[in-house]
Amino acid sequence: MLKADLVATLARDQQLRLAEAKRAVDAVFSAMSRALVDGRGVEIRGFASFRVKHSGGYPGRNPRTGERIRVLPKRRVVFRPGAELRRRVNRGSGRR
């Protein structure tokens, strides 16, 4: 599903104009992004949680040249599905 599909589904299900649905979807994603950039987690009960994981730097190797390099510390977003979402995905619809 693309963002445009999400907007169209929201507009149809909530009887909104596409522009209103797009603003709502953008607002939700913007709020989630701001929280993650600030290092806070996002939890949507029954769906999933998102959190920022800090990875320390470490010595590595350039796979092409074999040269030793220093991999810098970084932050990444971790997605963890909620129990209800896991159950629904594992139950599936039987279609492929």
Phi and psi in degrees as GROMACS dihedral restraints (atoms count N, CA, C in turn):
[ dihedral_restraints ]
;  ai    aj    ak    al  type     phi  dphi    fc
    3     4     5     6     1   -93.0    20    10
    4     5     6     7     1   164.9    20    10
    6     7     8     9     1   -57.5    20    10
    7     8     9    10     1   -39.7    20    10
    9    10    11    12     1   -62.0    20    10
   10    11    12    13     1   -36.3    20    10
   12    13    14    15     1   -66.4    20    10
   13    14    15    16     1   -40.7    20    10
   15    16    17    18     1   -62.3    20    10
   16    17    18    19     1   -44.1    20    10
   18    19    20    21     1   -61.6    20    10
   19    20    21    22     1   -45.8    20    10
   21    22    23    24     1   -63.9    20    10
   22    23    24    25     1   -40.4    20    10
   24    25    26    27     1   -65.7    20    10
   25    26    27    28     1   -44.1    20    10
   27    28    29    30     1   -61.7    20    10
   28    29    30    31     1   -44.6    20    10
   30    31    32    33     1   -60.5    20    10
   31    32    33    34     1   -44.8    20    10
   33    34    35    36     1   -67.8    20    10
   34    35    36    37     1   -49.1    20    10
   36    37    38    39     1   -69.3    20    10
   37    38    39    40     1   -32.8    20    10
   39    40    41    42     1  -104.3    20    10
   40    41    42    43     1     6.5    20    10
   42    43    44    45     1    53.1    20    10
   43    44    45    46     1    53.2    20    10
   45    46    47    48     1  -111.3    20    10
   46    47    48    49     1   159.3    20    10
   48    49    50    51     1   -72.8    20    10
   49    50    51    52     1   154.0    20    10
   51    52    53    54     1   -57.3    20    10
   52    53    54    55     1   -39.3    20    10
   54    55    56    57     1   -64.0    20    10
   55    56    57    58     1   -38.4    20    10
   57    58    59    60     1   -67.5    20    10
   58    59    60    61     1   -44.1    20    10
   60    61    62    63     1   -63.5    20    10
   61    62    63    64     1   -40.7    20    10
   63    64    65    66     1   -62.6    20    10
   64    65    66    67     1   -42.7    20    10
   66    67    68    69     1   -62.1    20    10
   67    68    69    70     1   -40.3    20    10
   69    70    71    72     1   -64.9    20    10
   70    71    72    73     1   -46.6    20    10
   72    73    74    75     1   -63.7    20    10
   73    74    75    76     1   -44.7    20    10
   75    76    77    78     1   -60.4    20    10
   76    77    78    79     1   -40.4    20    10
   78    79    80    81     1   -64.1    20    10
   79    80    81    82     1   -41.7    20    10
   81    82    83    84     1   -64.8    20    10
   82    83    84    85     1   -48.2    20    10
   84    85    86    87     1   -64.5    20    10
   85    86    87    88     1   -37.2    20    10
   87    88    89    90     1   -64.6    20    10
   88    89    90    91     1   -44.0    20    10
   90    91    92    93     1   -63.7    20    10
   91    92    93    94     1   -41.5    20    10
   93    94    95    96     1   -63.9    20    10
   94    95    96    97     1   -44.3    20    10
   96    97    98    99     1   -62.2    20    10
   97    98    99   100     1   -44.8    20    10
   99   100   101   102     1   -60.3    20    10
  100   101   102   103     1   -43.1    20    10
  102   103   104   105     1   -61.7    20    10
  103   104   105   106     1   -44.2    20    10
  105   106   107   108     1   -68.0    20    10
  106   107   108   109     1   -39.7    20    10
  108   109   110   111     1   -61.5    20    10
  109   110   111   112     1   -36.9    20    10
  111   112   113   114     1   -77.2    20    10
  112   113   114   115     1    -0.9    20    10
  114   115   116   117     1    86.7    20    10
  115   116   117   118     1     7.9    20    10
  117   118   119   120     1   -94.1    20    10
  118   119   120   121     1   151.4    20    10
  120   121   122   123     1   -84.5    20    10
  121   122   123   124     1   164.7    20    10
  123   124   125   126     1  -126.2    20    10
  124   125   126   127     1   126.6    20    10
  126   127   128   129     1  -125.5    20    10
  127   128   129   130     1   123.9    20    10
  129   130   131   132     1  -117.8    20    10
  130   131   132   133     1   100.6    20    10
  132   133   134   135     1   -53.0    20    10
  133   134   135   136     1   135.5    20    10
  135   136   137   138     1    82.2    20    10
  136   137   138   139     1   -12.8    20    10
  138   139   140   141     1  -113.6    20    10
  139   140   141   142     1   -70.7    20    10
  141   142   143   144     1  -170.8    20    10
  142   143   144   145     1   170.1    20    10
  144   145   146   147     1  -128.6    20    10
  145   146   147   148     1   149.8    20    10
  147   148   149   150     1  -125.1    20    10
  148   149   150   151     1   138.1    20    10
  150   151   152   153     1  -146.1    20    10
  151   152   153   154     1   162.9    20    10
  153   154   155   156     1   -98.3    20    10
  154   155   156   157     1   128.1    20    10
  156   157   158   159     1  -110.3    20    10
  157   158   159   160     1   131.5    20    10
  159   160   161   162     1   -95.1    20    10
  160   161   162   163     1   127.2    20    10
  162   163   164   165     1  -111.9    20    10
  163   164   165   166     1   127.6    20    10
  165   166   167   168     1   -73.3    20    10
  166   167   168   169     1   161.1    20    10
  168   169   170   171     1   -71.0    20    10
  169   170   171   172     1   161.1    20    10
  171   172   173   174     1  -157.3    20    10
  172   173   174   175     1   158.4    20    10
  174   175   176   177     1   -76.4    20    10
  175   176   177   178     1   139.1    20    10
  177   178   179   180     1  -138.9    20    10
  178   179   180   181     1  -171.6    20    10
  180   181   182   183     1  -134.4    20    10
  181   182   183   184     1   142.7    20    10
  183   184   185   186     1   -73.4    20    10
  184   185   186   187     1   118.2    20    10
  186   187   188   189     1   -65.5    20    10
  187   188   189   190     1   -23.8    20    10
  189   190   191   192     1   -79.7    20    10
  190   191   192   193     1   -42.1    20    10
  192   193   194   195     1  -107.9    20    10
  193   194   195   196     1   -16.9    20    10
  195   196   197   198     1    81.1    20    10
  196   197   198   199     1    -0.8    20    10
  198   199   200   201     1   -65.3    20    10
  199   200   201   202     1   139.2    20    10
  201   202   203   204     1   -73.6    20    10
  202   203   204   205     1   135.3    20    10
  204   205   206   207     1  -136.4    20    10
  205   206   207   208     1   163.4    20    10
  207   208   209   210     1  -103.0    20    10
  208   209   210   211     1   119.8    20    10
  210   211   212   213     1   -86.9    20    10
  211   212   213   214     1   123.8    20    10
  213   214   215   216     1   -74.2    20    10
  214   215   216   217     1   153.0    20    10
  216   217   218   219     1   -61.4    20    10
  217   218   219   220     1   150.4    20    10
  219   220   221   222     1  -150.8    20    10
  220   221   222   223     1   168.8    20    10
  222   223   224   225     1  -119.7    20    10
  223   224   225   226     1   143.6    20    10
  225   226   227   228     1  -140.0    20    10
  226   227   228   229     1   157.5    20    10
  228   229   230   231     1   -92.1    20    10
  229   230   231   232     1   132.1    20    10
  231   232   233   234     1  -112.2    20    10
  232   233   234   235     1   130.1    20    10
  234   235   236   237     1  -105.1    20    10
  235   236   237   238     1   131.4    20    10
  237   238   239   240     1  -131.3    20    10
  238   239   240   241     1   114.9    20    10
  240   241   242   243     1   -67.3    20    10
  241   242   243   244     1   147.5    20    10
  243   244   245   246     1   -76.5    20    10
  244   245   246   247     1   167.0    20    10
  246   247   248   249     1   -60.6    20    10
  247   248   249   250     1   -42.0    20    10
  249   250   251   252     1   -64.6    20    10
  250   251   252   253     1   -42.6    20    10
  252   253   254   255     1   -64.2    20    10
  253   254   255   256     1   -43.7    20    10
  255   256   257   258     1   -59.0    20    10
  256   257   258   259     1   -44.4    20    10
  258   259   260   261     1   -60.8    20    10
  259   260   261   262     1   -46.6    20    10
  261   262   263   264     1   -65.6    20    10
  262   263   264   265     1   -41.1    20    10
  264   265   266   267     1   -66.2    20    10
  265   266   267   268     1   -42.5    20    10
  267   268   269   270     1   -69.3    20    10
  268   269   270   271     1   -31.3    20    10
  270   271   272   273     1   -70.1    20    10
  271   272   273   274     1   -42.0    20    10
  273   274   275   276     1    62.3    20    10
  274   275   276   277     1  -180.0    20    10
  276   277   278   279     1  -108.6    20    10
  277   278   279   280     1    -6.5    20    10
  279   280   281   282     1    84.2    20    10
  280   281   282   283     1    -8.0    20    10
  282   283   284   285     1   -93.3    20    10
  283   284   285   286     1   147.6    20    10
